[in-house]
């Protein structure tokens, strides 16, 4: 199954528009953040050339995302990270054995095709009935996601401060039942962690731009 990452600029011309298609989601996110004692989703003044447009920033297969989540959960739980050819059932077992660790991870505790990352810094993902009823999942922090990517990067052979170029963004929205366009090339990079590295670079590009541009990351 394919997954696209979209950047939604949190600019006033979009967020304050009566036609904003994300108005309901943003209201739910604001309530969840306020209840946690955090600032609401920031809204910035529009600046052409800086804020950007709503557009896909990266794409990969969901299975590859689970490979990266598995790698992070192993390291966060104090276990050895080794390459794996197929996920099998060990990832689900890890989630059950180390559920508390998983729930505290912005990278791991995020539902497929649901939920968002916002440029607000908080420790653990936010979850609750309102977020789930809204058709989403846990709300993550772009800051937290970037911290976790920096922590696992060296274990995948990536220098977080000087990473390789990110994979190209999809040229069009990818259907759920088709493979990600750049996956076949990106996964075969000659390292034992090709899938993990591809997703790491994609998420890193999204998180970095989320913070630099004041954008929300949405799974599509």
C-alpha positions as CSV (number, residue, x, y, z in Angstrom):
1,X,0.0,0.0,0.0
2,X,1.3,3.4,-1.0
3,X,1.5,6.4,1.3
4,X,2.0,10.1,0.4
5,X,3.1,12.7,2.8
6,X,1.5,16.1,2.3
7,X,2.6,19.5,3.6
8,X,-0.3,21.8,4.5
9,X,0.9,25.4,5.1
10,X,-0.6,26.8,8.3
11,X,-1.1,30.3,6.8
12,X,-3.8,32.7,7.6
13,X,-5.3,32.8,4.1
14,X,-6.0,29.1,4.4
15,X,-6.7,28.6,8.1
16,X,-8.9,31.6,8.5
17,X,-10.8,31.0,5.3
18,X,-14.5,30.0,5.8
19,X,-13.9,27.4,3.0
20,X,-10.9,25.8,4.8
21,X,-11.5,22.0,4.3
22,X,-9.3,21.3,7.4
23,X,-11.3,23.6,9.7
24,X,-12.8,20.7,11.7
25,X,-9.5,18.9,12.0
26,X,-7.7,22.0,13.2
27,X,-10.4,22.7,15.8
28,X,-10.0,19.2,17.2
29,X,-6.2,19.5,17.2
30,X,-6.5,22.9,19.0
31,X,-8.7,21.4,21.7
32,X,-6.4,18.4,22.2
33,X,-3.4,20.7,22.5
34,X,-5.2,23.1,24.9
35,X,-6.3,20.2,27.1
36,X,-2.7,19.1,27.3
37,X,-1.6,22.6,28.4
38,X,0.1,23.3,25.0
39,X,-0.2,26.2,22.6
40,X,-2.7,25.7,19.8
41,X,-1.7,25.0,16.2
42,X,0.2,28.1,15.0
43,X,-1.1,30.2,12.1
44,X,1.4,32.3,10.2
45,X,1.0,35.3,7.9
46,X,1.3,34.2,4.2
47,X,4.6,34.9,2.6
48,X,4.9,33.9,-1.1
49,X,7.9,31.8,-1.8
50,X,8.3,30.8,1.9
51,X,5.0,29.2,3.1
52,X,4.6,27.0,0.0
53,X,1.5,25.3,-1.4
54,X,-0.4,22.2,-0.3
55,X,1.6,19.5,-2.1
56,X,3.1,16.0,-1.6
57,X,6.6,16.1,-0.1
58,X,7.4,12.4,-0.1
59,X,6.0,9.0,-0.9
60,X,6.8,5.4,0.2
61,X,5.1,2.1,0.8
62,X,3.5,1.5,4.2
63,X,5.4,-1.7,4.7
64,X,8.6,0.3,4.4
65,X,7.3,2.7,7.1
66,X,6.8,-0.3,9.4
67,X,10.4,-1.4,8.8
68,X,11.6,2.0,10.1
69,X,9.2,1.9,13.0
70,X,10.5,-1.6,13.9
71,X,14.0,-0.3,13.8
72,X,13.3,2.6,16.1
73,X,11.3,0.5,18.6
74,X,14.1,-2.0,18.8
75,X,16.7,0.7,19.6
76,X,14.3,2.5,22.0
77,X,13.7,-0.7,23.9
78,X,17.4,-1.4,24.3
79,X,17.5,-4.3,21.8
80,X,19.9,-5.0,19.0
81,X,19.0,-3.7,15.5
82,X,19.7,-6.2,12.7
83,X,18.5,-6.2,9.1
84,X,15.4,-8.2,8.3
85,X,14.2,-9.5,5.0
86,X,10.5,-9.7,5.9
87,X,8.7,-8.2,8.9
88,X,6.7,-11.3,9.7
89,X,4.9,-11.1,13.1
90,X,7.9,-9.7,15.1
91,X,6.8,-6.1,14.7
92,X,3.4,-6.8,16.1
93,X,5.0,-8.6,19.0
94,X,7.3,-5.7,19.6
95,X,4.3,-3.3,19.8
96,X,2.7,-5.6,22.3
97,X,5.8,-6.1,24.5
98,X,6.9,-2.5,24.5
99,X,3.5,-0.7,24.1
100,X,4.4,2.0,26.6
101,X,7.6,2.9,24.6
102,X,5.6,2.7,21.3
103,X,2.9,5.1,22.7
104,X,5.6,7.6,23.6
105,X,7.1,7.7,20.1
106,X,6.0,10.2,17.4
107,X,7.4,7.9,14.7
108,X,5.8,4.7,15.9
109,X,2.5,5.7,17.5
110,X,0.8,7.1,14.5
111,X,-2.0,5.3,12.7
112,X,-1.8,4.5,9.0
113,X,-3.5,7.0,6.8
114,X,-4.7,9.0,9.8
115,X,-3.5,11.8,12.1
116,X,-1.1,14.6,11.5
117,X,2.1,16.2,12.7
118,X,2.0,19.8,13.7
119,X,4.9,22.3,14.4
120,X,4.3,22.3,18.1
121,X,6.8,20.8,20.5
122,X,5.5,18.3,22.9
123,X,6.9,15.1,24.5
124,X,4.6,12.3,23.4
125,X,1.9,11.9,20.8
126,X,-1.6,13.1,21.9
127,X,-4.5,10.7,21.7
128,X,-8.1,10.7,22.8
129,X,-11.7,10.0,21.7
130,X,-12.1,13.4,20.0
131,X,-9.1,12.7,17.8
132,X,-10.3,9.2,16.9
133,X,-13.9,10.3,16.3
134,X,-12.6,12.9,13.9
135,X,-11.4,10.1,11.7
136,X,-7.8,10.6,12.6
137,X,-5.3,9.1,14.9
138,X,-2.8,10.3,17.4
139,X,-1.5,13.9,16.9
140,X,2.3,14.0,16.6
141,X,4.8,16.8,16.9
142,X,7.1,17.7,14.0
143,X,9.8,18.5,16.6
144,X,9.4,15.1,18.3
145,X,9.5,13.3,15.0
146,X,12.7,15.1,14.0
147,X,14.3,14.2,17.3
148,X,13.6,10.6,16.9
149,X,14.8,10.5,13.3
150,X,18.1,12.1,14.5
151,X,18.4,9.4,17.2
152,X,18.0,6.5,14.8
153,X,19.8,8.0,11.7
154,X,23.4,6.9,12.6
155,X,22.2,3.3,13.2
156,X,21.1,3.3,9.5
157,X,24.3,4.8,8.2
158,X,22.8,8.3,7.9
159,X,24.5,11.5,9.3
160,X,21.4,13.4,10.6
161,X,23.3,16.7,10.3
162,X,24.3,16.0,6.7
163,X,21.9,13.5,5.2
164,X,21.8,12.4,1.6
165,X,19.2,14.1,-0.7
166,X,15.6,13.1,0.0
167,X,13.7,11.0,-2.5
168,X,11.7,12.9,-5.1
169,X,8.2,13.8,-4.2
170,X,5.4,12.0,-6.1
171,X,4.3,13.8,-9.2
172,X,0.7,13.0,-8.5
173,X,-1.4,11.6,-5.6
174,X,-0.7,7.9,-5.2
175,X,-3.6,5.5,-4.9
176,X,-3.6,3.3,-1.8
177,X,-3.5,0.0,-3.8
178,X,-0.5,1.0,-5.9
179,X,3.2,0.9,-5.0
180,X,5.0,4.2,-4.3
181,X,6.6,5.5,-7.5
182,X,10.1,5.9,-6.1
183,X,10.1,2.8,-3.9
184,X,11.7,0.3,-6.3
185,X,14.7,2.5,-6.8
186,X,15.0,4.0,-3.3
187,X,14.9,0.7,-1.5
188,X,17.8,-0.8,-3.5
189,X,20.6,1.6,-2.3
190,X,23.2,-1.1,-1.6
191,X,22.8,-1.0,2.2
192,X,21.1,-3.6,4.5
193,X,18.6,-0.9,5.5
194,X,17.4,0.4,2.1
195,X,13.7,0.6,3.1
196,X,14.4,2.2,6.4
197,X,16.7,4.8,4.9
198,X,14.2,5.7,2.1
199,X,11.5,6.4,4.6
200,X,13.9,8.1,7.0
201,X,14.9,10.6,4.3
202,X,11.3,11.1,3.3
203,X,10.1,11.8,6.9
204,X,13.2,14.0,7.6
205,X,12.4,16.2,4.5
206,X,8.8,16.5,5.7
207,X,9.7,17.3,9.3
208,X,12.4,19.8,8.3
209,X,10.1,21.7,6.0
210,X,7.2,21.5,8.5
211,X,9.3,23.4,11.0
212,X,10.9,25.8,8.5
213,X,7.7,26.7,6.7
214,X,5.2,26.4,9.5
215,X,3.3,23.5,7.8
216,X,1.4,20.5,9.0
217,X,2.3,17.0,7.8
218,X,-0.6,14.9,6.7
219,X,-0.6,11.3,5.6
220,X,-2.4,10.8,2.3
